[in-house]
């Protein structure tokens, strides 16, 4: 396998959003809102000739994204780009209807007025465009909160536990039609449970169970054996750490139609 394909496989394994449902096409413009260290923004750039835009409030994370992107940049391909910027989801610095796709992955659980962010997403997305959102799944997240107050009370931490049905209803109220839902990262759940369980210890990451499980996750990322791929796939419906949902913007806030709804 070519080195670039190996890098792509590793990058894709970190994704929460499934780009198959996002339906990326050449010439799309995609926004990754709260892009963090760039796992989705960079993957989108690698997959198609598109304009990928990543925004975040953390300059540190954006600098990390820029450093990682240096491995994947195609300077001779003028049909694709990656632009990174510090920006706030409450007031997106983009014109209305300027994106074909929007990703908001593992972000809304941090935001006090997430409904305002959903309104901004609806504004910048073109009619017929696809919106992909993911948040921590209720049950694994509830266990983390039970194990550790510090887990969700740290600055910038999670301020709510979402119920998928409630979030779906809130997104649909903005004029979106839901068409797919799935779960992701079941193998990561024990790591966070262990980390929360040992949180009160000095340096929870150094606790032996946490350290060992982290080593396992790194090994899985680097080696990508089939057994862990299938184990994660089988376990995701039961205890996947994240729930991802996909919507089409209809432009009609009273729309009741479902497209391939599960």
BELSUL-V155365 format. One record per residue. RES is the residue in three letters. PSI is psi in radians with two decimals (none if undefined). D_LAST is the distance of its C-alpha to the last C-alpha in whole Angstrom. Layout:
# BELSUL-V155365
RES,PSI,D_LAST
RES,PSI,D_LAST
This chain:
# BELSUL-V155365
UNK,2.39,35
UNK,2.56,37
UNK,-0.68,37
UNK,-0.59,35
UNK,-0.62,32
UNK,-0.75,32
UNK,-0.69,32
UNK,-0.74,29
UNK,-0.72,27
UNK,-0.72,29
UNK,-0.75,27
UNK,-0.55,24
UNK,-0.35,24
UNK,-0.22,24
UNK,2.55,21
UNK,-0.64,18
UNK,2.34,17
UNK,1.98,16
UNK,-0.26,18
UNK,-0.67,16
UNK,-0.41,13
UNK,-0.41,16
UNK,0.87,17
UNK,2.46,21
UNK,2.69,24
UNK,2.51,27
UNK,0.03,29
UNK,2.69,26
UNK,2.15,27
UNK,2.42,25
UNK,2.23,25
UNK,1.74,25
UNK,2.06,25
UNK,0.89,27
UNK,-0.27,27
UNK,-2.21,29
UNK,0.25,31
UNK,0.28,29
UNK,-0.68,27
UNK,-0.69,24
UNK,-0.72,27
UNK,-0.73,29
UNK,-0.71,26
UNK,-0.77,25
UNK,-0.71,29
UNK,-0.52,29
UNK,-0.58,26
UNK,2.90,27
UNK,1.54,30
UNK,2.96,29
UNK,1.95,30
UNK,2.26,29
UNK,2.17,30
UNK,2.25,29
UNK,2.62,31
UNK,2.80,31
UNK,-0.28,34
UNK,1.93,35
UNK,-0.59,38
UNK,-0.81,38
UNK,-0.67,35
UNK,-0.64,35
UNK,-0.65,38
UNK,-0.74,37
UNK,-0.78,34
UNK,-0.72,37
UNK,-0.77,39
UNK,-0.63,36
UNK,-0.46,35
UNK,-0.40,39
UNK,-0.34,38
UNK,-0.12,35
UNK,2.45,37
UNK,1.48,38
UNK,-0.40,41
UNK,-0.10,42
UNK,1.83,38
UNK,0.00,39
UNK,0.06,35
UNK,2.72,33
UNK,2.78,34
UNK,2.12,33
UNK,2.30,34
UNK,2.47,34
UNK,2.56,35
UNK,2.17,36
UNK,2.78,34
UNK,2.31,32
UNK,-0.34,29
UNK,-0.49,30
UNK,1.44,32
UNK,2.29,31
UNK,0.86,34
UNK,2.65,32
UNK,2.78,32
UNK,2.45,30
UNK,0.60,27
UNK,0.01,29
UNK,2.53,26
UNK,-0.54,23
UNK,2.55,21
UNK,2.32,21
UNK,2.38,20
UNK,1.59,21
UNK,2.10,20
UNK,0.81,22
UNK,-0.80,24
UNK,-0.45,23
UNK,-0.20,24
UNK,-0.20,27
UNK,2.17,28
UNK,-0.91,29
UNK,1.27,28
UNK,-0.39,25
UNK,-0.59,24
UNK,-0.63,27
UNK,-0.69,25
UNK,-0.65,22
UNK,-0.70,24
UNK,-0.66,26
UNK,-0.78,23
UNK,-0.64,22
UNK,-0.79,26
UNK,-0.21,26
UNK,2.39,23
UNK,2.64,24
UNK,2.32,22
UNK,-0.10,19
UNK,2.83,19
UNK,2.35,16
UNK,2.17,16
UNK,2.21,15
UNK,2.49,16
UNK,2.57,16
UNK,2.84,18
UNK,2.42,19
UNK,2.57,17
UNK,-0.95,19
UNK,-0.91,20
UNK,-0.64,22
UNK,-0.69,23
UNK,-0.70,25
UNK,-0.75,27
UNK,-0.75,28
UNK,-0.61,29
UNK,-0.62,31
UNK,-0.54,33
UNK,2.15,34
UNK,-0.61,35
UNK,-0.54,36
UNK,-0.73,32
UNK,-0.05,31
UNK,-0.13,35
UNK,2.71,36
UNK,2.26,36
UNK,0.16,33
UNK,-3.04,31
UNK,2.29,28
UNK,-0.05,28
UNK,2.78,25
UNK,2.07,23
UNK,2.52,19
UNK,2.23,17
UNK,-0.71,13
UNK,-0.65,12
UNK,-0.78,16
UNK,-0.75,16
UNK,-0.78,12
UNK,-0.71,15
UNK,-0.67,18
UNK,-0.77,16
UNK,-0.55,15
UNK,-0.32,18
UNK,-0.03,20
UNK,0.53,19
UNK,2.67,15
UNK,2.18,12
UNK,2.42,9
UNK,-0.13,7
UNK,2.56,6
UNK,2.49,7
UNK,3.03,10
UNK,2.78,13
UNK,2.72,16
UNK,0.75,20
UNK,-0.64,20
UNK,-0.27,24
UNK,-0.28,25
UNK,-0.85,24
UNK,-0.59,28
UNK,-0.82,30
UNK,-0.59,29
UNK,-0.78,29
UNK,-0.75,33
UNK,-0.73,33
UNK,-0.65,33
UNK,-0.63,35
UNK,0.22,38
UNK,-0.61,37
UNK,-0.27,41
UNK,2.61,43
UNK,2.09,44
UNK,1.17,42
UNK,-0.57,39
UNK,-0.37,38
UNK,-0.13,42
UNK,2.37,41
UNK,-0.83,41
UNK,-0.68,38
UNK,-0.78,36
UNK,-0.76,38
UNK,-0.73,37
UNK,-0.60,34
UNK,-0.71,34
UNK,-0.66,36
UNK,-0.75,33
UNK,-0.67,30
UNK,-0.76,33
UNK,-0.76,34
UNK,-0.71,30
UNK,-0.74,30
UNK,-0.69,33
UNK,-0.56,33
UNK,1.01,29
UNK,2.67,30
UNK,-0.58,27
UNK,-0.71,27
UNK,-0.52,26
UNK,-0.84,23
UNK,-0.59,22
UNK,-0.76,23
UNK,-0.75,21
UNK,-0.72,18
UNK,-0.66,18
UNK,-0.36,19
UNK,-0.78,16
UNK,-0.42,13
UNK,-0.82,16
UNK,0.52,18
UNK,2.37,17
UNK,-0.57,19
UNK,2.63,17
UNK,2.25,14
UNK,2.40,13
UNK,2.63,11
UNK,2.40,11
UNK,2.67,12
UNK,2.36,14
UNK,2.13,17
UNK,-0.41,18
UNK,0.07,22
UNK,1.86,21
UNK,-0.12,20
UNK,0.14,20
UNK,2.38,17
UNK,-0.12,15
UNK,2.53,13
UNK,2.38,9
UNK,1.98,9
UNK,0.68,6
UNK,2.39,4
UNK,none,0
